[in-house]
Amino acid sequence: MRSIEMATHRTVRCERHGESQEAFMCKHLLHGTRLGFFCDADDPTNPYPDAWCSNCERVRGESREFSHEYALATFKLVCEVCYEEIRAKNRVVT
């Protein structure tokens, strides 16, 4: 039988939801609604990849990357439950 390697993710203690997996998203998504929801889904072992709104997607632009300074100023730590709630509020259904 072959061994399956499990990814280990860091945890965070949320005031509302207790301890759960950490996630990062742009500060605009935290309080927004229907802002669009983009994420870096390159790692299939991470169910909560870094996420950002439509405006941040424009900033990311053709380079497909955020500058280090922009990321530090814009991305905030959330728990996995907050992540799911915020994702649901910001998806744009056409």
For each residue, the residues with C-beta under 8 A, 3 or more apart:
1:
2:
3:
4:
5:
6: 45
7: 43 45 46
8:
9: 21 22 46 48
10: 21 22
11: 19 20 21 22
12: 19 20 21 22 77 78 79
13: 18 19 79
14: 17 18 19 20 78 79 81 82
15:
16: 79 81 82
17: 14 20 79 81 82
18: 13 14
19: 11 12 13 14
20: 11 12 14 17 79 80 81
21: 9 10 11 12 47 48 79 80
22: 9 10 11 12 48 77 78 79 80
23: 48 49 50 51 77 78 79 80 82 83
24: 50 51 75 76 77 78
25: 29 30 50 51 52 75 76 78 83 86
26: 29 30 51 52 53 56 74 75 76
27: 30 74 75 76
28: 31 32 35 52 53 55 56 74
29: 25 26 32 35 37 51 52 53 86 90
30: 25 26 27 76 78 86
31: 28
32: 28 29 35 53 89 90
33: 89 90
34: 89 90 91 92
35: 28 29 32 53 54 55 90 92
36: 53 54 57 90 91 92
37: 29 51 53 87 90 91 92
38: 51 52 53 54 56 57
39: 49 50 51 52
40: 43 49 50 51
41: 44 49
42: 49
43: 7 40 46 49
44: 41
45: 6 7
46: 7 9 43 49
47: 21 80
48: 9 21 22 23 80 83
49: 23 39 40 41 42 43 46
50: 23 24 25 39 40 75
51: 23 24 25 26 29 37 38 39 40 83 86 87
52: 25 26 28 29 38 39 56 57 60 66 74 75
53: 26 28 29 32 35 36 37 38 56 57 90
54: 35 36 38 57 58 92
55: 28 35 58 59
56: 26 28 38 52 53 59 60 66 74
57: 36 38 52 53 54 60
58: 54 55 61
59: 55 56 66 70
60: 52 56 57 63 64 65 66
61: 58 64
62:
63: 60
64: 60 61
65: 60
66: 52 56 59 60 70 71 74
67: 70 71
68: 71 72
69: 72 73
70: 59 66 67 73 74
71: 66 67 68 74 75
72: 68 69 75
73: 69 70
74: 26 27 28 52 56 66 70 71
75: 24 25 26 27 50 52 71 72
76: 24 25 26 27 30
77: 12 22 23 24
78: 12 14 22 23 24 25 30 82 83 86
79: 12 13 14 16 17 20 21 22 23 82 83
80: 20 21 22 23 47 48 83 84
81: 14 16 17 20 84 85
82: 14 16 17 23 78 79 85 86
83: 23 25 48 51 78 79 80 86 87
84: 80 81 87 88
85: 81 82 88 89
86: 25 29 30 51 78 82 83 89 90
87: 37 51 83 84 90 91
88: 84 85 91
89: 32 33 34 85 86
90: 29 32 33 34 35 36 37 53 86 87
91: 34 36 37 87 88
92: 34 35 36 37 54
93:
94:
